[in-house]
Amino acid sequence: MGKIDYIHTVQPGTGGIDDAFLNRYVLMSGERMIPYQWSMLNNDEKSGIIHDFRVAAGEIEGEHIGMVFQDEGLFKWLESAAYYVADHPDSPVRAWAQRAIDLAERAQQEDGYLLTWFQLKAPDKEFCNLLESHELVCMGNVLEAGIAWHHATGERQLLDVAIKLADHLCEYFMQDGPAGDLVPGHPGIEFCLVKLYRETGQEKYLKLAQHFLDRRGTDPEVLEKQHEREWDRPPIFPTWNTFADHTYMQIHAPVRQQTTAEGHAVRASYLYAGMADVYMETGDRELFAACETIWKNLTGKRMYITGGVGSSECGERYTGDYDLPNDTVYAESCASVALALFSRRMFQCTGDGKYLDTAERAIYNTVLGSVSLDGQSYFYVNPLEVWPDACEKNPSKRHVRPVRQGWYQVACCPQNTLRTLAGIREYIYYTKGDTLYVGMYVGGDAQISLQDRKIALHVQTGYPFNSTVDIRTDSQGAYTLALRDPGWSEETDVFLNGSRVEDCVREKGMIYIQRRWQKGDTVTLKLDMPARFMVSHPRIRANSGRVCLMKGPLVYCFEEADNGTNLSSLRLNPDAAVAEVYEPDLLGGTLTLSVSGLRIMEEGWDEETLYRPFRVKARKQELRAIPYCLWNNRGQGEMTVWIHSSGSEVS
């Protein structure tokens, strides 16, 4: 075994995004979300995060305010700030970030340990309750923030904090005895350790990531035994035993023997991302085979059409194959972020565009949909069907919020959404040898290092509303340009300087064009992306007899604001024509889909009749759908993705 020749991501800070669709989110992440979330970090009533660090640093006296995992918020914010500062070095964000970095450095213990809850509430119990503590996943966020800040500014201060922490972890866990048998209760540090290995070249960080994966599941009860042996305090989470089992933590079997996506949906994809990263650096084929098998199960039987994952509120977890309810769904925003991270790594391993199709699906629908257009309210849960009255009165649906919230006590989703949007360029361009990959079609400029040269590209597109993508090179030289051919595009045409290209290589969802490029050469993609009616697998009972609309990567939904109340009474004929209309004054400018449908009438029903013999009256109604990512930006109301079909699929 040995390191494979994998595809590398291109870091943020390599050029500007100028994209009609994504601009609203990328600009919002820097201009609104970063300042707003900084204010939340400093708000003792909302988060208490800065307060906790100040207490840990000895600057003020007080008690720890936040949750055990609250520190992650500061480091996710710092990672996001790094992406922004890379393009805006003179922004006030840099000064805010420096204050946070100085504070984190002062709060860190001499031995490298850094997690304020334990430092302030249980200083003698560090690493004694990995079952509940979230210690290691939070420390992974420190590593990622340190690496991102170093890339953005060249400054080592936060990276040195991360290295000091990682060295402490290696010393503690890479030893004989009980500590050497332990694994993270919450996976997620594994891929962070691999990133630190790549940044520093220090093999011990890769070895620790391998160690955690090798040990995981070999003794499913190892964390429970530690808890019983070393934790003599009340549970951190009193209801832990009501939802947490071995599958919840992906500790039910050795990772190489796991075949299905199980347990907490965020933890799961974080683990799988770590497995893929370790495979890239070691060539461990058994790890990668498990990743392939799990990814196939996850996307083929346990994923919503929006790229949401995790169907049950109890444990925020996967359940079984095809169990995908729309109105009690969980689909945590963080879970879609984690799915995108996992899928991107699978592309890096294989060069197969299908993995980027899934990453894009998760980002363009669930991740974008989790934040309001003003950047100051967020969804934690991302439903596909909402009836606000039921959300308020039905206890089984109270986790489904009909409107985004300004903040959460557990605010992982707002911060994960922010760092994904701020670092979106990690999903756009990739390199391997003399091949430059374009994985997502986003307008703007890029300057990319490819072997010993710099490649300058300019992308112009109306994607995802428009099917044309123009990619112009402003550099000369011989290299291969690899373009993703999305799985939803049934026929993608390629043109070079206006002439159709017939001899390009098409392989595993990618189009390869190899040539000696001249300055000004332009490749044009014509994607096949009309609005389409979609159906789900017959075993998804929640969608039986229903259809939905998609255009390219975008899932569409129907809102009360456009279609009236009681959306369950609407019917669509999948043979009907769909009109596409760009509406510049709606939701910041968006493409709507209109189609003729039916509404089941309430005529003849009175307050004393709940059931009656079958007879149905319906009237025609023009229905309008908007992109799912834009729902709930016009006030509270009903929403649904899936509509009952009035047509027939019998052939």
C-alpha positions as CSV (number, residue, x, y, z in Angstrom):
1,M,0.0,0.0,0.0
2,G,1.0,3.6,-0.5
3,K,-0.3,7.0,-1.4
4,I,-2.5,7.0,-4.5
5,D,-2.3,9.6,-7.2
6,Y,-5.4,11.5,-6.2
7,I,-7.0,14.7,-7.4
8,H,-6.2,17.8,-5.4
9,T,-8.6,20.6,-4.5
10,V,-7.7,24.1,-5.4
11,Q,-7.8,26.3,-2.3
12,P,-9.9,29.5,-1.9
13,G,-8.1,32.7,-2.7
14,T,-7.3,31.8,-6.3
15,G,-9.7,34.2,-8.0
16,G,-13.0,36.0,-7.8
17,I,-16.6,34.6,-8.1
18,D,-18.9,36.6,-10.3
19,D,-21.9,34.4,-10.7
20,A,-25.5,35.6,-11.1
21,F,-26.8,32.8,-8.9
22,L,-24.1,32.1,-6.3
23,N,-23.1,35.8,-5.8
24,R,-26.1,36.3,-3.5
25,Y,-24.7,33.6,-1.2
26,V,-21.0,34.2,-1.5
27,L,-21.3,37.9,-1.0
28,M,-23.8,37.4,1.8
29,S,-21.4,35.0,3.6
30,G,-18.7,37.8,3.8
31,E,-20.8,40.9,4.1
32,R,-23.6,39.7,6.3
33,M,-23.1,36.2,7.7
34,I,-19.5,36.7,9.1
35,P,-20.4,39.9,10.9
36,Y,-23.7,38.5,12.2
37,Q,-22.2,35.3,13.5
38,W,-19.3,37.3,15.0
39,S,-21.9,39.2,17.0
40,M,-23.5,35.9,18.1
41,L,-20.1,34.6,19.3
42,N,-19.9,37.7,21.5
43,N,-23.5,37.5,22.7
44,D,-23.5,35.8,26.2
45,E,-27.2,35.0,26.1
46,K,-27.1,33.5,22.6
47,S,-23.8,31.5,22.7
48,G,-21.4,32.6,25.4
49,I,-18.5,31.4,23.3
50,I,-16.2,34.4,23.6
51,H,-17.1,34.7,27.3
52,D,-16.0,31.1,27.8
53,F,-12.7,31.6,26.1
54,R,-12.1,34.8,28.2
55,V,-12.7,32.9,31.4
56,A,-10.4,30.1,30.3
57,A,-7.7,32.6,29.4
58,G,-8.0,34.1,32.9
59,E,-9.2,37.5,31.6
60,I,-12.5,37.5,33.5
61,E,-14.1,35.4,36.3
62,G,-17.2,33.4,35.7
63,E,-18.8,30.1,34.9
64,H,-18.9,28.3,31.5
65,I,-22.0,29.3,29.7
66,G,-22.3,27.2,26.5
67,M,-22.7,23.5,25.6
68,V,-19.8,21.0,25.9
69,F,-19.1,21.4,22.1
70,Q,-19.7,25.2,22.0
71,D,-16.0,26.0,21.2
72,E,-16.4,24.6,17.6
73,G,-18.4,27.7,16.8
74,L,-15.3,30.0,17.2
75,F,-13.1,27.8,15.0
76,K,-15.7,27.3,12.3
77,W,-16.1,31.0,12.2
78,L,-12.3,31.5,12.0
79,E,-12.1,29.1,9.1
80,S,-14.8,31.1,7.3
81,A,-13.1,34.3,8.1
82,A,-9.9,33.0,6.6
83,Y,-11.6,32.2,3.3
84,Y,-12.9,35.8,3.2
85,V,-9.7,37.4,4.3
86,A,-7.9,35.6,1.5
87,D,-9.8,37.8,-0.9
88,H,-10.3,40.8,1.3
89,P,-7.1,41.3,3.3
90,D,-8.0,44.8,4.4
91,S,-11.4,43.9,5.7
92,P,-12.3,44.6,9.4
93,V,-12.9,40.8,9.6
94,R,-9.1,40.4,9.8
95,A,-9.0,42.4,13.0
96,W,-11.9,40.4,14.5
97,A,-10.2,37.2,13.6
98,Q,-6.9,38.3,15.1
99,R,-8.7,39.1,18.4
100,A,-10.2,35.6,18.4
101,I,-6.9,33.9,17.5
102,D,-5.1,35.8,20.3
103,L,-7.8,34.7,22.7
104,A,-7.7,31.1,21.7
105,E,-3.9,31.1,22.1
106,R,-4.2,32.5,25.6
107,A,-6.9,29.9,26.5
108,Q,-4.8,27.0,25.4
109,Q,-3.2,24.9,28.2
110,E,0.5,24.5,28.3
111,D,0.2,20.9,27.3
112,G,-1.8,21.8,24.2
113,Y,-5.3,20.9,25.4
114,L,-8.0,23.3,24.3
115,L,-11.7,22.8,25.1
116,T,-13.1,25.4,27.5
117,W,-16.0,23.2,28.9
118,F,-13.6,20.7,30.3
119,Q,-11.0,23.3,31.3
120,L,-13.6,25.2,33.4
121,K,-16.0,22.5,34.5
122,A,-14.1,19.3,34.7
123,P,-10.3,20.0,34.4
124,D,-9.5,16.6,35.9
125,K,-11.7,14.7,33.4
126,E,-10.1,15.5,30.0
127,F,-10.6,12.6,27.6
128,C,-12.4,10.6,30.3
129,N,-15.8,10.7,28.6
130,L,-15.4,10.3,24.9
131,L,-18.8,8.7,24.7
132,E,-20.5,12.1,25.2
133,S,-17.9,14.8,25.2
134,H,-17.4,15.8,21.5
135,E,-13.9,16.7,22.5
136,L,-12.1,15.4,19.5
137,V,-14.4,16.6,16.8
138,C,-14.2,20.1,18.3
139,M,-10.4,19.9,18.3
140,G,-10.6,18.9,14.6
141,N,-12.2,22.4,14.0
142,V,-9.1,24.0,15.6
143,L,-6.9,22.1,13.1
144,E,-9.0,23.2,10.1
145,A,-9.1,26.8,11.2
146,G,-5.3,26.9,11.8
147,I,-4.7,25.5,8.3
148,A,-7.2,27.9,6.6
149,W,-5.7,31.0,8.3
150,H,-2.2,30.0,7.4
151,H,-3.2,29.6,3.8
152,A,-5.1,32.9,3.7
153,T,-2.5,35.1,5.5
154,G,0.8,33.1,5.7
155,E,0.7,33.6,9.5
156,R,1.4,30.6,11.7
157,Q,0.0,31.7,15.1
158,L,-3.3,29.7,14.8
159,L,-1.5,26.9,13.0
160,D,0.9,26.6,15.9
161,V,-2.0,26.4,18.3
162,A,-3.4,23.6,16.2
163,I,0.0,21.8,16.0
164,K,0.5,22.0,19.7
165,L,-3.0,20.5,20.2
166,A,-2.4,17.8,17.7
167,D,0.9,16.9,19.3
168,H,-0.9,16.5,22.6
169,L,-3.4,14.2,21.0
170,C,-0.7,12.0,19.5
171,E,1.1,11.7,22.8
172,Y,-2.1,10.8,24.6
173,F,-3.8,8.4,22.2
174,M,-0.8,6.7,20.5
175,Q,0.2,4.8,23.6
176,D,-0.2,1.3,25.0
177,G,-2.9,0.8,27.6
178,P,-6.5,2.0,27.9
179,A,-6.0,5.4,26.2
180,G,-4.6,3.6,23.1
181,D,-7.9,1.6,22.8
182,L,-10.1,4.7,22.7
183,V,-11.7,6.3,19.6
184,P,-13.7,9.5,19.1
185,G,-17.3,9.2,20.2
186,H,-18.1,11.8,17.5
187,P,-16.0,11.1,14.4
188,G,-14.7,14.1,12.5
189,I,-11.2,14.7,13.6
190,E,-9.8,12.0,11.3
191,F,-10.0,14.0,8.1
192,C,-8.7,17.1,10.0
193,L,-5.6,15.2,11.1
194,V,-5.0,14.2,7.5
195,K,-5.3,17.8,6.4
196,L,-2.7,18.7,9.1
197,Y,-0.4,15.9,7.8
198,R,-0.6,17.4,4.3
199,E,0.1,20.8,5.7
200,T,3.1,19.9,7.8
201,G,4.4,16.7,6.4
202,Q,4.4,15.3,10.0
203,E,3.4,11.6,9.5
204,K,2.3,11.2,13.1
205,Y,-0.9,13.0,12.4
206,L,-1.8,10.6,9.6
207,K,-0.9,7.7,11.9
208,L,-3.3,9.0,14.5
209,A,-6.1,9.2,12.0
210,Q,-5.3,5.7,10.9
211,H,-5.2,4.5,14.5
212,F,-8.7,5.9,15.2
213,L,-10.1,4.2,12.1
214,D,-8.3,0.9,12.8
215,R,-9.6,0.8,16.4
216,R,-13.2,1.9,15.7
217,G,-15.7,-0.9,16.0
218,T,-13.2,-3.5,17.1
219,D,-14.8,-3.2,20.6
220,P,-18.2,-1.6,20.2
221,E,-18.4,-1.1,24.0
222,V,-15.0,0.6,24.5
223,L,-16.5,4.0,25.2
224,E,-19.2,2.7,27.5
225,K,-16.5,0.9,29.5
226,Q,-14.5,4.1,29.7
227,H,-17.6,6.0,30.8
228,E,-18.2,3.5,33.6
229,R,-14.6,3.4,34.6
230,E,-13.6,7.0,34.5
231,W,-16.7,9.3,34.6
232,D,-18.1,9.7,38.1
233,R,-20.2,12.7,37.3
234,P,-23.8,13.2,36.0
235,P,-24.2,12.5,32.3
236,I,-23.4,15.5,30.0
237,F,-26.6,14.5,28.1
238,P,-29.2,13.0,30.5
239,T,-31.2,11.6,27.7
240,W,-28.2,10.0,26.0
241,N,-29.4,6.4,26.4
242,T,-32.8,7.1,24.8
243,F,-31.3,7.6,21.3
244,A,-27.6,6.7,21.3
245,D,-26.5,3.1,20.5
246,H,-23.5,1.6,18.8
247,T,-24.9,2.3,15.3
248,Y,-25.6,5.9,16.3
249,M,-21.8,6.4,16.7
250,Q,-20.8,4.2,13.8
251,I,-19.0,2.0,16.3
252,H,-21.1,-1.2,15.8
253,A,-18.5,-2.9,13.5
254,P,-15.0,-2.2,12.2
255,V,-15.1,0.5,9.6
256,R,-13.9,-1.8,6.8
257,Q,-16.9,-4.1,7.5
258,Q,-19.6,-1.4,7.5
259,T,-21.8,-1.6,4.5
260,T,-24.7,0.8,5.1
261,A,-25.0,4.5,6.2
262,E,-25.9,4.2,9.8
263,G,-26.5,6.4,12.9
264,H,-26.2,10.1,13.3
265,A,-26.1,11.5,9.8
266,V,-23.4,14.1,10.5
267,R,-21.1,11.8,12.4
268,A,-21.5,9.2,9.6
269,S,-20.3,11.3,6.7
270,Y,-17.5,12.9,8.7
271,L,-16.3,9.4,9.4
272,Y,-16.6,8.4,5.8
273,A,-14.7,11.5,4.7
274,G,-11.9,10.5,7.0
275,M,-11.8,7.0,5.6
276,A,-11.5,8.4,2.1
277,D,-8.8,10.8,3.1
278,V,-6.7,8.1,4.8
279,Y,-7.2,5.9,1.7
280,M,-5.8,8.7,-0.5
281,E,-2.6,8.8,1.6
282,T,-2.2,5.1,2.3
283,G,-3.8,3.2,-0.6
284,D,-5.8,1.1,1.9
285,R,-8.2,-0.6,-0.6
286,E,-10.4,-2.1,2.1
287,L,-11.1,1.4,3.5
288,F,-12.0,2.6,0.0
289,A,-14.2,-0.4,-0.8
290,A,-16.2,0.3,2.4
291,C,-16.6,3.9,1.3
292,E,-17.9,2.9,-2.1
293,T,-20.4,0.4,-0.6
294,I,-21.6,2.9,2.0
295,W,-21.9,5.7,-0.5
296,K,-23.9,3.5,-2.8
297,N,-26.3,2.7,0.0
298,L,-26.5,6.3,1.2
299,T,-27.3,7.9,-2.2
300,G,-29.2,5.0,-3.6
301,K,-31.6,4.2,-0.7
302,R,-31.3,6.8,2.1
303,M,-31.0,10.3,0.6
304,Y,-33.7,12.8,-0.1
305,I,-33.9,14.3,-3.6
306,T,-32.7,17.6,-2.1
307,G,-29.5,16.0,-0.9
308,G,-30.8,15.9,2.6
309,V,-29.8,12.9,4.8
310,G,-31.0,11.6,8.1
311,S,-34.7,10.9,8.2
312,S,-35.4,10.6,11.9
313,E,-35.5,13.3,14.5
314,C,-34.7,10.7,17.2
315,G,-30.9,10.7,17.1
316,E,-30.8,12.9,14.0
317,R,-30.1,9.7,12.2
318,Y,-30.5,7.2,9.3
319,T,-33.2,4.6,9.8
320,G,-33.7,2.0,7.0
321,D,-33.6,1.8,3.2
322,Y,-36.3,4.0,1.5
323,D,-37.6,5.3,4.8
324,L,-37.7,9.0,3.7
325,P,-40.8,10.8,5.2
326,N,-41.2,14.4,4.0
327,D,-43.0,16.0,7.0
328,T,-41.1,14.5,9.9
329,V,-37.8,14.5,8.2
330,Y,-34.7,15.7,10.0
331,A,-32.1,16.3,7.1
332,E,-29.9,18.4,9.3
333,S,-28.0,21.2,7.4
334,C,-24.7,19.9,8.8
335,A,-25.5,16.4,7.4
336,S,-25.7,17.8,3.9
337,V,-22.4,19.7,4.5
338,A,-20.8,16.4,5.6
339,L,-22.3,14.6,2.6
340,A,-20.7,17.1,0.3
341,L,-17.4,16.7,2.1
342,F,-17.6,12.9,1.7
343,S,-18.7,13.1,-1.9
344,R,-16.0,15.5,-2.9
345,R,-13.4,13.2,-1.5
346,M,-14.8,10.3,-3.4
347,F,-14.3,12.3,-6.6
348,Q,-10.7,13.0,-5.6
349,C,-10.2,9.3,-5.2
350,T,-11.8,8.3,-8.5
351,G,-12.3,11.2,-10.9
352,D,-15.9,10.1,-11.2
353,G,-18.2,13.0,-11.8
354,K,-21.2,11.3,-10.1
355,Y,-19.8,12.1,-6.7
356,L,-19.7,15.9,-7.6
357,D,-23.3,15.6,-8.8
358,T,-24.2,14.6,-5.3
359,A,-22.1,17.2,-3.6
360,E,-23.7,19.9,-5.8
361,R,-27.2,18.5,-5.1
362,A,-26.6,18.8,-1.4
363,I,-25.1,22.3,-1.6
364,Y,-27.5,23.9,-4.1
365,N,-30.6,22.6,-2.4
366,T,-30.2,21.9,1.3
367,V,-27.2,23.9,2.2
368,L,-28.3,27.1,0.3
369,G,-31.8,26.5,1.6
370,S,-30.7,26.5,5.2
371,V,-30.0,30.2,5.2
372,S,-32.3,33.2,4.6
373,L,-31.5,35.7,1.9
374,D,-30.5,38.2,4.5
375,G,-28.0,35.8,6.0
376,Q,-29.4,36.2,9.5
377,S,-31.7,33.3,10.1
378,Y,-31.2,29.6,9.6
379,F,-32.8,26.2,9.3
380,Y,-31.4,23.3,11.3
381,V,-33.9,20.9,9.9
382,N,-34.7,20.9,6.2
383,P,-38.2,19.5,5.5
384,L,-39.7,18.6,2.2
385,E,-43.3,19.3,3.4
386,V,-44.4,21.9,5.9
387,W,-47.8,22.5,7.4
388,P,-47.2,25.2,10.0
389,D,-50.2,24.4,12.1
390,A,-49.0,20.8,12.5
391,C,-45.5,21.9,13.3
392,E,-46.9,23.9,16.2
393,K,-49.4,21.4,17.6
394,N,-48.1,17.9,16.7
395,P,-45.2,16.9,19.1
396,S,-43.8,14.5,16.4
397,K,-43.3,17.5,14.1
398,R,-42.1,20.2,16.5
399,H,-38.5,19.9,15.4
400,V,-39.6,21.0,11.9
401,R,-39.6,24.8,12.0
402,P,-41.8,26.6,9.5
403,V,-39.6,29.6,9.6
404,R,-35.8,30.0,9.9
405,Q,-34.5,30.9,13.4
406,G,-32.1,33.7,14.3
407,W,-29.8,31.4,16.3
408,Y,-29.8,28.1,18.0
409,Q,-28.4,26.9,21.4
410,V,-26.6,24.3,19.3
411,A,-25.5,26.5,16.4
412,C,-23.4,24.0,14.4
413,C,-25.6,24.4,11.3
414,P,-25.4,28.2,10.8
415,Q,-21.6,28.0,11.1
416,N,-21.2,24.9,8.9
417,T,-23.3,26.6,6.3
418,L,-21.2,29.7,6.5
419,R,-17.9,27.9,6.1
420,T,-19.2,26.0,3.1
421,L,-20.4,29.1,1.3
422,A,-17.2,31.0,2.2
423,G,-15.0,28.2,1.0
424,I,-17.2,27.2,-2.0
425,R,-14.2,27.3,-4.4
426,E,-12.9,24.1,-2.9
427,Y,-15.7,22.4,-4.9
428,I,-15.1,24.2,-8.2
429,Y,-11.6,23.5,-9.4
430,Y,-9.2,20.5,-9.0
431,T,-5.9,19.4,-10.4
432,K,-4.0,16.2,-11.0
433,G,-0.8,16.2,-13.1
434,D,-1.4,18.1,-16.3
435,T,-5.2,18.0,-15.9
436,L,-7.4,20.9,-14.7
437,Y,-10.8,19.8,-13.5
438,V,-13.9,22.0,-13.4
439,G,-16.3,20.4,-11.0
440,M,-19.0,23.0,-10.6
441,Y,-20.0,25.7,-13.1
442,V,-19.6,29.0,-11.3
443,G,-19.0,32.3,-13.1
444,G,-15.8,34.3,-12.4
445,D,-12.1,34.2,-12.8
446,A,-9.5,31.8,-11.5
447,Q,-5.7,31.6,-11.5
448,I,-4.7,28.0,-10.9
449,S,-1.2,26.4,-10.5
450,L,-0.9,23.4,-12.8
451,Q,2.5,21.7,-12.6
452,D,5.0,24.5,-13.4
453,R,2.6,27.0,-14.9
454,K,-0.3,29.3,-14.0
455,I,-3.6,28.8,-15.8
456,A,-6.0,31.7,-16.0
457,L,-9.7,30.9,-16.7
458,H,-12.7,33.0,-17.1
459,V,-16.1,31.4,-16.7
460,Q,-19.4,33.0,-17.8
461,T,-22.7,31.3,-17.3
462,G,-26.3,31.7,-16.2
463,Y,-26.1,28.3,-14.5
464,P,-28.2,26.7,-12.9
465,F,-31.0,28.6,-14.6
466,N,-29.3,28.6,-18.0
467,S,-27.8,25.6,-19.8
468,T,-24.8,27.3,-21.4
469,V,-21.4,27.5,-19.8
470,D,-18.5,29.4,-21.5
471,I,-15.0,28.7,-20.3
472,R,-12.2,30.9,-21.7
473,T,-8.5,30.3,-21.1
474,D,-6.2,33.3,-20.9
475,S,-3.1,31.2,-20.9
476,Q,-1.1,29.2,-23.5
477,G,0.2,25.7,-23.2
478,A,-0.5,22.0,-23.4
479,Y,-2.8,20.6,-20.7
480,T,-6.0,18.7,-20.4
481,L,-9.3,20.4,-19.4
482,A,-11.7,18.0,-17.7
483,L,-15.3,19.2,-17.4
484,R,-18.0,17.6,-15.3
485,D,-20.8,16.1,-17.5
486,P,-23.7,16.1,-15.0
487,G,-25.7,12.9,-14.7
488,W,-29.0,14.8,-15.1
489,S,-27.8,16.1,-18.5
490,E,-28.9,13.4,-21.0
491,E,-27.0,15.0,-23.8
492,T,-24.2,17.5,-23.3
493,D,-22.7,19.2,-26.4
494,V,-19.2,20.6,-26.4
495,F,-17.9,23.4,-28.7
496,L,-14.4,24.9,-29.1
497,N,-14.3,28.4,-30.4
498,G,-17.8,27.9,-31.9
499,S,-17.2,24.5,-33.6
500,R,-18.6,21.3,-32.2
501,V,-16.0,19.0,-30.6
502,E,-16.6,15.4,-31.6
503,D,-13.4,13.7,-30.5
504,C,-13.4,14.6,-26.8
505,V,-13.1,11.7,-24.3
506,R,-16.1,11.1,-22.2
507,E,-15.5,8.9,-19.1
508,K,-17.1,8.5,-15.7
509,G,-19.1,11.7,-15.9
510,M,-16.3,13.8,-17.1
511,I,-15.4,15.3,-20.5
512,Y,-11.7,15.5,-21.3
513,I,-10.3,18.0,-23.9
514,Q,-6.5,17.6,-24.4
515,R,-4.8,20.2,-26.6
516,R,-2.2,23.0,-26.8
517,W,-4.3,25.9,-25.7
518,Q,-4.0,29.4,-27.1
519,K,-4.9,32.5,-25.3
520,G,-8.6,33.3,-25.8
521,D,-9.7,29.7,-26.6
522,T,-13.2,29.2,-25.4
523,V,-15.0,26.0,-24.6
524,T,-18.8,26.1,-24.5
525,L,-20.9,23.5,-22.9
526,K,-24.6,23.1,-23.9
527,L,-26.2,21.2,-21.1
528,D,-29.5,19.4,-21.4
529,M,-31.5,20.9,-18.5
530,P,-35.2,21.4,-19.2
531,A,-37.5,21.4,-16.2
532,R,-38.4,17.7,-15.6
533,F,-41.0,15.9,-13.6
534,M,-39.3,13.4,-11.2
535,V,-40.6,10.4,-9.5
536,S,-39.0,8.4,-6.6
537,H,-38.4,4.7,-6.2
538,P,-41.7,2.8,-5.6
539,R,-40.4,1.7,-2.2
540,I,-40.4,5.3,-0.9
541,R,-43.9,5.1,0.5
542,A,-44.1,8.8,1.4
543,N,-43.9,9.7,-2.3
544,S,-46.2,7.1,-3.8
545,G,-48.3,8.6,-6.5
546,R,-46.4,11.9,-6.3
547,V,-44.1,13.9,-8.6
548,C,-41.8,16.8,-8.2
549,L,-40.0,19.3,-10.5
550,M,-36.3,19.7,-11.1
551,K,-34.2,21.8,-13.4
552,G,-30.6,20.8,-13.6
553,P,-29.3,20.4,-10.0
554,L,-32.2,22.5,-8.5
555,V,-35.2,20.9,-6.8
556,Y,-38.3,23.0,-7.0
557,C,-41.1,23.4,-4.4
558,F,-44.5,24.8,-4.1
559,E,-45.3,27.5,-1.5
560,E,-48.6,28.8,-0.1
561,A,-47.5,32.3,-1.2
562,D,-48.0,31.2,-4.8
563,N,-50.5,28.4,-4.7
564,G,-52.8,29.0,-1.7
565,T,-53.4,26.8,1.4
566,N,-53.8,23.1,1.7
567,L,-51.1,22.1,-0.8
568,S,-52.1,18.5,-0.3
569,S,-55.2,19.1,-2.4
570,L,-53.1,19.9,-5.5
571,R,-52.7,17.5,-8.4
572,L,-50.3,17.6,-11.3
573,N,-50.2,15.8,-14.6
574,P,-46.6,14.8,-15.4
575,D,-47.5,15.1,-19.1
576,A,-48.3,18.8,-18.8
577,A,-46.1,21.4,-20.3
578,V,-43.8,23.4,-17.9
579,A,-43.3,27.1,-18.5
580,E,-39.9,28.5,-17.4
581,V,-40.0,32.3,-16.5
582,Y,-37.2,34.3,-15.1
583,E,-38.6,36.8,-12.6
584,P,-36.0,39.5,-11.8
585,D,-38.0,41.1,-8.9
586,L,-38.8,37.8,-7.1
587,L,-36.5,36.6,-4.3
588,G,-33.5,38.5,-5.7
589,G,-34.2,37.2,-9.2
590,T,-35.1,33.6,-9.8
591,L,-36.5,31.2,-12.5
592,T,-40.0,30.0,-11.7
593,L,-41.7,27.0,-13.1
594,S,-45.4,27.1,-14.0
595,V,-47.7,24.2,-14.8
596,S,-51.4,23.7,-15.1
597,G,-52.8,21.5,-12.3
598,L,-55.9,20.7,-10.3
599,R,-57.2,21.6,-6.9
600,I,-59.5,19.2,-5.1
601,M,-62.5,21.3,-3.9
602,E,-64.0,21.4,-0.5
603,E,-67.5,22.0,-1.8
604,G,-70.1,19.8,-0.2
605,W,-68.1,19.3,3.0
606,D,-69.4,20.6,6.3
607,E,-68.0,20.8,9.8
608,E,-69.8,17.6,10.8
609,T,-68.6,15.4,7.9
610,L,-65.1,13.9,8.1
611,Y,-65.6,11.0,5.7
612,R,-68.1,10.3,3.0
613,P,-68.5,8.0,-0.1
614,F,-66.1,8.7,-2.9
615,R,-66.8,11.6,-5.1
616,V,-64.3,14.3,-6.0
617,K,-64.7,17.7,-7.5
618,A,-61.7,19.6,-8.8
619,R,-61.0,22.8,-10.6
620,K,-58.1,23.8,-12.8
621,Q,-55.3,25.9,-11.2
622,E,-52.1,27.3,-12.5
623,L,-49.3,26.3,-10.1
624,R,-46.0,28.0,-9.6
625,A,-42.9,26.5,-8.2
626,I,-39.7,28.2,-6.9
627,P,-36.2,26.7,-6.2
628,Y,-36.4,24.8,-2.9
629,C,-33.3,26.7,-1.7
630,L,-35.4,30.0,-1.7
631,W,-38.4,28.8,0.2
632,N,-39.6,30.6,3.4
633,N,-38.2,34.0,2.3
634,R,-41.7,35.5,2.0
635,G,-43.1,34.7,5.5
636,Q,-44.5,31.6,7.1
637,G,-46.7,29.3,5.0
638,E,-47.1,25.8,3.7
639,M,-44.5,24.2,1.4
640,T,-44.2,21.0,-0.4
641,V,-41.7,19.4,-2.8
642,W,-43.8,16.4,-3.8
643,I,-47.3,16.9,-5.4
644,H,-49.8,14.1,-6.0
645,S,-50.0,13.0,-9.7
646,S,-53.2,13.1,-11.7
647,G,-51.6,11.3,-14.6
648,S,-50.9,7.6,-15.2
649,E,-47.6,5.8,-15.5
650,V,-49.2,2.6,-16.8
651,S,-47.8,1.7,-20.2
